[in-house]
Amino acid sequence: MTSLMRSLTQNVLARNTFWMLGGQGVRVLLQAVYFILIARALGAQQYGAFVGAVSLVALIAPFASWGTGFILVKEVARNRSTFGQYWGAALGFTVLAGSILLCLVLIVSHAIWGNSVPLMALLLVGISDAVVIRILELAVQAFTAVEALRKCAEINIVLSVTRTLAATCLFFGVHSP
């Protein structure tokens, strides 16, 4: 049994698989916790508005990077010396495209919901999901390109922990969210 464990930990593929599996497991558990906390803190009507805002941003968020992370993985996996070039291009494009798409979401949301969903809430969710989370996804893809999947798992866990902490602060610290 010891030799099997030693061979698995020495195998890069097996080690990376275990890191990603563990990271995803922790992420799912924490995600359940923070969704419950947010739902309890906001109540039905406000939670509905929050979910609407998150859903509208979720429609555009995948387009913020337009696949630049996958190009980064492909090129850096072939030649690590190109990392700086592709990382910079991916970051710049993601911030620019995410910002433009967020502006479109703000305009569309006002047309759809009027003032029922606060623009500040939509703006904050949009910055988080259409720009910041996309940058974190680029970081995950960059670590994937250099086969550092432990860092990928750590990023996913830290993201879920911070969301859970924010939801906990909302639940316990804000009297009228």
SETI-127834 format. One record per residue: residue number from 1; residue in three letters; z, x, y of N, C-alpha, C in turn. Coordinates in steps of 0.1 Angstrom, whole numbers, plus 5000, padded with zeros to 4 digits. Layout:
<nodes>
+------+------+------+------+------+-------+-------+-------+------+------+------+
: rofi : fifi : n.zz : n.xx : n.yy : ca.zz : ca.xx : ca.yy : c.zz : c.xx : c.yy :
+------+------+------+------+------+-------+-------+-------+------+------+------+
:  NUM :  ala :    Z :    X :    Y :     Z :     X :     Y :    Z :    X :    Y :
...
+------+------+------+------+------+-------+-------+-------+------+------+------+
</nodes>
This chain:
<nodes>
+------+------+------+------+------+-------+-------+-------+------+------+------+
: rofi : fifi : n.zz : n.xx : n.yy : ca.zz : ca.xx : ca.yy : c.zz : c.xx : c.yy :
+------+------+------+------+------+-------+-------+-------+------+------+------+
:    1 :  met : 5000 : 5008 : 4988 :  5000 :  5000 :  5000 : 5000 : 5009 : 5013 :
:    2 :  thr : 5008 : 5020 : 5012 :  5008 :  5028 :  5024 : 4995 : 5035 : 5026 :
:    3 :  ser : 4988 : 5039 : 5016 :  4975 :  5045 :  5018 : 4965 : 5035 : 5023 :
:    4 :  leu : 4966 : 5023 : 5019 :  4957 :  5013 :  5024 : 4959 : 5011 : 5039 :
:    5 :  met : 4972 : 5010 : 5043 :  4975 :  5008 :  5058 : 4971 : 5020 : 5066 :
:    6 :  arg : 4973 : 5032 : 5060 :  4968 :  5044 :  5067 : 4953 : 5044 : 5069 :
:    7 :  ser : 4946 : 5041 : 5058 :  4931 :  5041 :  5059 : 4926 : 5030 : 5069 :
:    8 :  leu : 4933 : 5018 : 5070 :  4930 :  5008 :  5079 : 4932 : 5012 : 5094 :
:    9 :  thr : 4943 : 5019 : 5096 :  4946 :  5023 :  5110 : 4938 : 5035 : 5114 :
:   10 :  gln : 4932 : 5042 : 5105 :  4923 :  5053 :  5108 : 4909 : 5048 : 5110 :
:   11 :  asn : 4906 : 5037 : 5105 :  4893 :  5031 :  5106 : 4892 : 5025 : 5120 :
:   12 :  val : 4883 : 5029 : 5128 :  4881 :  5024 :  5142 : 4878 : 5009 : 5142 :
:   13 :  leu : 4869 : 5005 : 5133 :  4865 :  4991 :  5133 : 4876 : 4982 : 5129 :
:   14 :  ala : 4884 : 4986 : 5119 :  4896 :  4978 :  5115 : 4906 : 4978 : 5126 :
:   15 :  arg : 4909 : 4989 : 5132 :  4919 :  4990 :  5142 : 4915 : 4981 : 5154 :
:   16 :  asn : 4902 : 4982 : 5158 :  4897 :  4974 :  5169 : 4897 : 4959 : 5166 :
:   17 :  thr : 4894 : 4955 : 5153 :  4895 :  4942 :  5149 : 4909 : 4936 : 5150 :
:   18 :  phe : 4919 : 4944 : 5145 :  4933 :  4940 :  5146 : 4937 : 4938 : 5160 :
:   19 :  trp : 4933 : 4947 : 5169 :  4937 :  4945 :  5183 : 4931 : 4933 : 5189 :
:   20 :  met : 4919 : 4930 : 5187 :  4912 :  4918 :  5192 : 4918 : 4905 : 5186 :
:   21 :  leu : 4921 : 4905 : 5174 :  4927 :  4894 :  5167 : 4941 : 4891 : 5173 :
:   22 :  gly : 4949 : 4901 : 5174 :  4962 :  4900 :  5180 : 4962 : 4895 : 5194 :
:   23 :  gly : 4953 : 4901 : 5202 :  4951 :  4897 :  5216 : 4947 : 4883 : 5217 :
:   24 :  gln : 4938 : 4878 : 5209 :  4933 :  4864 :  5210 : 4944 : 4855 : 5206 :
:   25 :  gly : 4952 : 4858 : 5196 :  4963 :  4850 :  5191 : 4974 : 4848 : 5202 :
:   26 :  val : 4978 : 4859 : 5208 :  4987 :  4858 :  5219 : 4982 : 4850 : 5231 :
:   27 :  arg : 4969 : 4852 : 5234 :  4962 :  4845 :  5245 : 4963 : 4829 : 5242 :
:   28 :  val : 4959 : 4825 : 5230 :  4959 :  4811 :  5227 : 4973 : 4805 : 5228 :
:   29 :  leu : 4983 : 4812 : 5223 :  4997 :  4807 :  5224 : 5001 : 4805 : 5239 :
:   30 :  leu : 4999 : 4816 : 5247 :  5003 :  4815 :  5261 : 4995 : 4805 : 5269 :
:   31 :  gln : 4982 : 4803 : 5265 :  4974 :  4793 :  5271 : 4980 : 4779 : 5269 :
:   32 :  ala : 4984 : 4776 : 5257 :  4991 :  4763 :  5254 : 5003 : 4761 : 5263 :
:   33 :  val : 5011 : 4772 : 5264 :  5023 :  4771 :  5272 : 5020 : 4768 : 5287 :
:   34 :  tyr : 5011 : 4775 : 5293 :  5008 :  4773 :  5307 : 5001 : 4760 : 5310 :
:   35 :  phe : 4993 : 4755 : 5301 :  4987 :  4742 :  5303 : 4998 : 4731 : 5303 :
:   36 :  ile : 5007 : 4732 : 5294 :  5018 :  4722 :  5293 : 5027 : 4723 : 5306 :
:   37 :  leu : 5030 : 4735 : 5310 :  5038 :  4737 :  5322 : 5031 : 4731 : 5335 :
:   38 :  ile : 5018 : 4734 : 5336 :  5010 :  4729 :  5347 : 5010 : 4713 : 5347 :
:   39 :  ala : 5007 : 4708 : 5335 :  5006 :  4693 :  5334 : 5020 : 4687 : 5338 :
:   40 :  arg : 5030 : 4692 : 5333 :  5044 :  4687 :  5336 : 5047 : 4688 : 5351 :
:   41 :  ala : 5043 : 4699 : 5357 :  5047 :  4702 :  5371 : 5039 : 4693 : 5380 :
:   42 :  leu : 5026 : 4691 : 5377 :  5017 :  4683 :  5386 : 5018 : 4668 : 5385 :
:   43 :  gly : 5020 : 4663 : 5373 :  5019 :  4649 :  5371 : 5005 : 4645 : 5369 :
:   44 :  ala : 5003 : 4633 : 5365 :  4990 :  4628 :  5360 : 4979 : 4629 : 5371 :
:   45 :  gln : 4981 : 4624 : 5383 :  4971 :  4623 :  5393 : 4967 : 4637 : 5398 :
:   46 :  gln : 4977 : 4645 : 5401 :  4975 :  4659 :  5406 : 4969 : 4668 : 5395 :
:   47 :  tyr : 4973 : 4665 : 5383 :  4968 :  4673 :  5372 : 4953 : 4670 : 5370 :
:   48 :  gly : 4950 : 4657 : 5371 :  4936 :  4653 :  5370 : 4927 : 4660 : 5381 :
:   49 :  ala : 4932 : 4660 : 5393 :  4925 :  4667 :  5404 : 4923 : 4682 : 5400 :
:   50 :  phe : 4934 : 4688 : 5395 :  4934 :  4702 :  5392 : 4923 : 4705 : 5381 :
:   51 :  val : 4924 : 4696 : 5371 :  4914 :  4698 :  5359 : 4900 : 4696 : 5364 :
:   52 :  gly : 4898 : 4686 : 5374 :  4885 :  4685 :  5379 : 4880 : 4697 : 5387 :
:   53 :  ala : 4889 : 4703 : 5395 :  4885 :  4715 :  5402 : 4882 : 4727 : 5392 :
:   54 :  val : 4890 : 4728 : 5382 :  4888 :  4739 :  5372 : 4875 : 4736 : 5365 :
:   55 :  ser : 4872 : 4724 : 5362 :  4860 :  4721 :  5354 : 4848 : 4724 : 5362 :
:   56 :  leu : 4848 : 4720 : 5375 :  4836 :  4722 :  5384 : 4834 : 4737 : 5385 :
:   57 :  val : 4844 : 4745 : 5387 :  4843 :  4759 :  5388 : 4838 : 4765 : 5375 :
:   58 :  ala : 4843 : 4760 : 5364 :  4839 :  4765 :  5351 : 4824 : 4763 : 5348 :
:   59 :  leu : 4818 : 4753 : 5355 :  4804 :  4751 :  5353 : 4796 : 4763 : 5359 :
:   60 :  ile : 4801 : 4769 : 5370 :  4793 :  4779 :  5376 : 4798 : 4793 : 5373 :
:   61 :  ala : 4810 : 4795 : 5368 :  4817 :  4808 :  5366 : 4809 : 4817 : 5357 :
:   62 :  pro : 4804 : 4812 : 5346 :  4796 :  4821 :  5337 : 4784 : 4827 : 5343 :
:   63 :  phe : 4779 : 4821 : 5354 :  4767 :  4826 :  5360 : 4770 : 4836 : 5371 :
:   64 :  ala : 4782 : 4838 : 5374 :  4786 :  4848 :  5384 : 4781 : 4862 : 5381 :
:   65 :  ser : 4782 : 4866 : 5369 :  4777 :  4880 :  5366 : 4763 : 4880 : 5361 :
:   66 :  trp : 4757 : 4869 : 5358 :  4743 :  4868 :  5353 : 4740 : 4879 : 5342 :
:   67 :  gly : 4749 : 4881 : 5333 :  4746 :  4890 :  5322 : 4747 : 4905 : 5325 :
:   68 :  thr : 4752 : 4908 : 5337 :  4752 :  4923 :  5340 : 4762 : 4930 : 5331 :
:   69 :  gly : 4772 : 4923 : 5326 :  4782 :  4929 :  5317 : 4775 : 4933 : 5304 :
:   70 :  phe : 4766 : 4924 : 5299 :  4759 :  4927 :  5286 : 4750 : 4939 : 5288 :
:   71 :  ile : 4744 : 4940 : 5300 :  4735 :  4951 :  5303 : 4743 : 4964 : 5303 :
:   72 :  leu : 4755 : 4963 : 5309 :  4765 :  4974 :  5310 : 4768 : 4979 : 5296 :
:   73 :  val : 4772 : 4970 : 5287 :  4775 :  4974 :  5273 : 4763 : 4980 : 5266 :
:   74 :  lys : 4751 : 4975 : 5267 :  4740 :  4980 :  5261 : 4737 : 4994 : 5266 :
:   75 :  glu : 4736 : 4996 : 5279 :  4733 :  5009 :  5284 : 4743 : 5020 : 5282 :
:   76 :  val : 4756 : 5016 : 5284 :  4767 :  5026 :  5283 : 4769 : 5030 : 5268 :
:   77 :  ala : 4767 : 5020 : 5259 :  4769 :  5023 :  5245 : 4758 : 5034 : 5241 :
:   78 :  arg : 4747 : 5033 : 5247 :  4736 :  5043 :  5244 : 4739 : 5056 : 5251 :
:   79 :  asn : 4743 : 5056 : 5264 :  4745 :  5068 :  5272 : 4757 : 5066 : 5281 :
:   80 :  arg : 4768 : 5072 : 5278 :  4780 :  5070 :  5286 : 4780 : 5075 : 5300 :
:   81 :  ser : 4770 : 5084 : 5302 :  4769 :  5090 :  5316 : 4764 : 5080 : 5326 :
:   82 :  thr : 4758 : 5069 : 5321 :  4753 :  5059 :  5330 : 4764 : 5048 : 5334 :
:   83 :  phe : 4776 : 5051 : 5330 :  4787 :  5041 :  5332 : 4788 : 5037 : 5347 :
:   84 :  gly : 4789 : 5047 : 5355 :  4792 :  5045 :  5370 : 4781 : 5037 : 5376 :
:   85 :  gln : 4769 : 5040 : 5373 :  4757 :  5032 :  5378 : 4758 : 5017 : 5374 :
:   86 :  tyr : 4760 : 5015 : 5362 :  4760 :  5001 :  5357 : 4772 : 4993 : 5360 :
:   87 :  trp : 4784 : 5000 : 5361 :  4796 :  4994 :  5365 : 4796 : 4990 : 5379 :
:   88 :  gly : 4791 : 4999 : 5388 :  4790 :  4995 :  5402 : 4780 : 4984 : 5405 :
:   89 :  ala : 4769 : 4984 : 5398 :  4759 :  4973 :  5399 : 4765 : 4960 : 5394 :
:   90 :  ala : 4772 : 4960 : 5383 :  4777 :  4948 :  5377 : 4788 : 4942 : 5387 :
:   91 :  leu : 4797 : 4951 : 5392 :  4807 :  4946 :  5401 : 4801 : 4940 : 5414 :
:   92 :  gly : 4792 : 4947 : 5420 :  4786 :  4943 :  5432 : 4779 : 4929 : 5430 :
:   93 :  phe : 4771 : 4928 : 5420 :  4764 :  4916 :  5417 : 4773 : 4904 : 5414 :
:   94 :  thr : 4784 : 4907 : 5407 :  4793 :  4897 :  5403 : 4801 : 4891 : 5415 :
:   95 :  val : 4805 : 4900 : 5424 :  4812 :  4895 :  5436 : 4803 : 4887 : 5445 :
:   96 :  leu : 4791 : 4892 : 5447 :  4781 :  4885 :  5455 : 4777 : 4872 : 5450 :
:   97 :  ala : 4773 : 4872 : 5437 :  4768 :  4859 :  5431 : 4780 : 4849 : 5429 :
:   98 :  gly : 4792 : 4854 : 5426 :  4803 :  4846 :  5425 : 4807 : 4839 : 5438 :
:   99 :  ser : 4806 : 4847 : 5449 :  4809 :  4841 :  5462 : 4799 : 4831 : 5466 :
:  100 :  ile : 4786 : 4833 : 5464 :  4776 :  4824 :  5467 : 4777 : 4811 : 5459 :
:  101 :  leu : 4780 : 4812 : 5446 :  4781 :  4801 :  5438 : 4794 : 4793 : 5442 :
:  102 :  leu : 4804 : 4800 : 5446 :  4816 :  4793 :  5450 : 4814 : 4785 : 5463 :
:  103 :  cys : 4806 : 4790 : 5472 :  4802 :  4782 :  5484 : 4795 : 4770 : 5480 :
:  104 :  leu : 4786 : 4771 : 5470 :  4779 :  4759 :  5466 : 4788 : 4749 : 5460 :
:  105 :  val : 4798 : 4753 : 5452 :  4808 :  4744 :  5446 : 4816 : 4737 : 5456 :
:  106 :  leu : 4820 : 4744 : 5467 :  4828 :  4738 :  5477 : 4820 : 4727 : 5484 :
:  107 :  ile : 4807 : 4729 : 5486 :  4798 :  4719 :  5492 : 4797 : 4707 : 5483 :
:  108 :  val : 4794 : 4710 : 5470 :  4792 :  4699 :  5461 : 4805 : 4691 : 5458 :
:  109 :  ser : 4816 : 4698 : 5458 :  4829 :  4691 :  5455 : 4832 : 4682 : 5467 :
:  110 :  his : 4829 : 4686 : 5479 :  4832 :  4677 :  5490 : 4823 : 4664 : 5489 :
:  111 :  ala : 4811 : 4666 : 5485 :  4801 :  4655 :  5483 : 4806 : 4646 : 5472 :
:  112 :  ile : 4811 : 4651 : 5461 :  4816 :  4643 :  5450 : 4829 : 4637 : 5452 :
:  113 :  trp : 4839 : 4644 : 5456 :  4853 :  4639 :  5457 : 4858 : 4637 : 5471 :
:  114 :  gly : 4850 : 4641 : 5481 :  4855 :  4639 :  5495 : 4868 : 4647 : 5497 :
:  115 :  asn : 4878 : 4641 : 5502 :  4891 :  4648 :  5504 : 4901 : 4646 : 5493 :
:  116 :  ser : 4897 : 4640 : 5482 :  4907 :  4637 :  5471 : 4911 : 4650 : 5464 :
:  117 :  val : 4903 : 4660 : 5464 :  4907 :  4673 :  5458 : 4907 : 4683 : 5470 :
:  118 :  pro : 4919 : 4688 : 5473 :  4920 :  4698 :  5484 : 4911 : 4710 : 5483 :
:  119 :  leu : 4903 : 4713 : 5494 :  4894 :  4724 :  5493 : 4901 : 4737 : 5491 :
:  120 :  met : 4914 : 4738 : 5496 :  4921 :  4751 :  5494 : 4924 : 4753 : 5479 :
:  121 :  ala : 4928 : 4742 : 5472 :  4930 :  4744 :  5458 : 4917 : 4748 : 5451 :
:  122 :  leu : 4906 : 4741 : 5454 :  4893 :  4745 :  5448 : 4889 : 4759 : 5452 :
:  123 :  leu : 4892 : 4763 : 5464 :  4888 :  4777 :  5468 : 4896 : 4787 : 5460 :
:  124 :  leu : 4909 : 4785 : 5458 :  4917 :  4794 :  5451 : 4914 : 4795 : 5436 :
:  125 :  val : 4911 : 4783 : 5430 :  4907 :  4783 :  5416 : 4893 : 4790 : 5415 :
:  126 :  gly : 4884 : 4787 : 5425 :  4871 :  4793 :  5425 : 4871 : 4808 : 5426 :
:  127 :  ile : 4880 : 4813 : 5435 :  4881 :  4828 :  5437 : 4886 : 4834 : 5424 :
:  128 :  ser : 4896 : 4827 : 5418 :  4902 :  4832 :  5406 : 4892 : 4832 : 5394 :
:  129 :  asp : 4885 : 4821 : 5392 :  4877 :  4819 :  5380 : 4863 : 4825 : 5382 :
:  130 :  ala : 4857 : 4823 : 5394 :  4843 :  4827 :  5396 : 4842 : 4842 : 5400 :
:  131 :  val : 4853 : 4848 : 5405 :  4851 :  4862 :  5409 : 4861 : 4871 : 5401 :
:  132 :  val : 4874 : 4868 : 5403 :  4884 :  4877 :  5397 : 4883 : 4878 : 5381 :
:  133 :  ile : 4883 : 4866 : 5375 :  4882 :  4866 :  5361 : 4869 : 4872 : 5356 :
:  134 :  arg : 4858 : 4870 : 5363 :  4845 :  4876 :  5359 : 4846 : 4892 : 5360 :
:  135 :  ile : 4854 : 4897 : 5370 :  4855 :  4911 :  5371 : 4864 : 4916 : 5359 :
:  136 :  leu : 4874 : 4908 : 5355 :  4882 :  4912 :  5343 : 4873 : 4912 : 5331 :
:  137 :  glu : 4864 : 4902 : 5330 :  4855 :  4902 :  5319 : 4846 : 4914 : 5318 :
:  138 :  leu : 4841 : 4918 : 5330 :  4833 :  4930 :  5331 : 4841 : 4942 : 5326 :
:  139 :  ala : 4854 : 4943 : 5329 :  4863 :  4954 :  5325 : 4864 : 4953 : 5310 :
:  140 :  val : 4865 : 4941 : 5304 :  4866 :  4940 :  5289 : 4853 : 4945 : 5283 :
:  141 :  gln : 4842 : 4941 : 5289 :  4829 :  4946 :  5284 : 4827 : 4961 : 5285 :
:  142 :  ala : 4832 : 4966 : 5296 :  4832 :  4981 :  5298 : 4840 : 4988 : 5287 :
:  143 :  phe : 4852 : 4983 : 5284 :  4860 :  4989 :  5274 : 4853 : 4987 : 5260 :
:  144 :  thr : 4846 : 4976 : 5258 :  4839 :  4974 :  5246 : 4828 : 4984 : 5244 :
:  145 :  ala : 4821 : 4987 : 5255 :  4810 :  4997 :  5255 : 4815 : 5011 : 5250 :
:  146 :  val : 4827 : 5014 : 5253 :  4832 :  5027 :  5249 : 4842 : 5026 : 5238 :
:  147 :  glu : 4842 : 5015 : 5231 :  4850 :  5012 :  5219 : 4865 : 5014 : 5221 :
:  148 :  ala : 4870 : 5009 : 5232 :  4884 :  5009 :  5235 : 4889 : 4995 : 5235 :
:  149 :  leu : 4888 : 4988 : 5223 :  4891 :  4974 :  5222 : 4906 : 4971 : 5224 :
:  150 :  arg : 4915 : 4981 : 5223 :  4929 :  4979 :  5225 : 4931 : 4975 : 5240 :
:  151 :  lys : 4923 : 4982 : 5249 :  4924 :  4978 :  5263 : 4919 : 4964 : 5266 :
:  152 :  cys : 4908 : 4960 : 5258 :  4903 :  4946 :  5259 : 4914 : 4936 : 5256 :
:  153 :  ala : 4921 : 4939 : 5245 :  4932 :  4930 :  5241 : 4943 : 4930 : 5251 :
:  154 :  glu : 4946 : 4941 : 5257 :  4957 :  4942 :  5267 : 4953 : 4934 : 5279 :
:  155 :  ile : 4940 : 4935 : 5284 :  4936 :  4928 :  5295 : 4938 : 4913 : 5293 :
:  156 :  asn : 4933 : 4908 : 5281 :  4934 :  4894 :  5278 : 4949 : 4889 : 5278 :
:  157 :  ile : 4958 : 4898 : 5272 :  4972 :  4894 :  5271 : 4978 : 4894 : 5285 :
:  158 :  val : 4975 : 4904 : 5293 :  4981 :  4904 :  5307 : 4976 : 4892 : 5315 :
:  159 :  leu : 4963 : 4889 : 5314 :  4958 :  4877 :  5321 : 4966 : 4864 : 5317 :
:  160 :  ser : 4968 : 4863 : 5304 :  4975 :  4851 :  5299 : 4990 : 4851 : 5304 :
:  161 :  val : 4996 : 4863 : 5303 :  5010 :  4864 :  5308 : 5011 : 4861 : 5323 :
:  162 :  thr : 5002 : 4865 : 5331 :  5003 :  4862 :  5345 : 5001 : 4848 : 5348 :
:  163 :  arg : 4991 : 4842 : 5341 :  4989 :  4827 :  5342 : 5002 : 4819 : 5338 :
:  164 :  thr : 5008 : 4824 : 5327 :  5020 :  4817 :  5322 : 5031 : 4819 : 5332 :
:  165 :  leu : 5033 : 4830 : 5338 :  5043 :  4833 :  5348 : 5041 : 4824 : 5361 :
:  166 :  ala : 5028 : 4823 : 5365 :  5025 :  4815 :  5376 : 5028 : 4800 : 5373 :
:  167 :  ala : 5024 : 4795 : 5361 :  5027 :  4781 :  5358 : 5042 : 4779 : 5357 :
:  168 :  thr : 5050 : 4789 : 5352 :  5064 :  4788 :  5351 : 5070 : 4787 : 5365 :
:  169 :  cys : 5065 : 4795 : 5375 :  5070 :  4795 :  5389 : 5067 : 4781 : 5395 :
:  170 :  leu : 5055 : 4776 : 5392 :  5051 :  4763 :  5397 : 5061 : 4752 : 5391 :
:  171 :  phe : 5063 : 4753 : 5378 :  5072 :  4743 :  5372 : 5086 : 4743 : 5377 :
:  172 :  phe : 5092 : 4755 : 5378 :  5106 :  4756 :  5381 : 5108 : 4759 : 5396 :
:  173 :  gly : 5099 : 4764 : 5403 :  5101 :  4768 :  5417 : 5096 : 4760 : 5428 :
:  174 :  val : 5086 : 4751 : 5425 :  5080 :  4743 :  5435 : 5084 : 4729 : 5433 :
:  175 :  his : 5090 : 4723 : 5443 :  5096 :  4709 :  5441 : 5085 : 4698 : 5442 :
:  176 :  ser : 5075 : 4701 : 5450 :  5065 :  4691 :  5452 : 5051 : 4697 : 5452 :
:  177 :  pro : 5046 : 4701 : 5440 :  5033 :  4709 :  5440 : 5022 : 4700 : 5444 :
+------+------+------+------+------+-------+-------+-------+------+------+------+
</nodes>
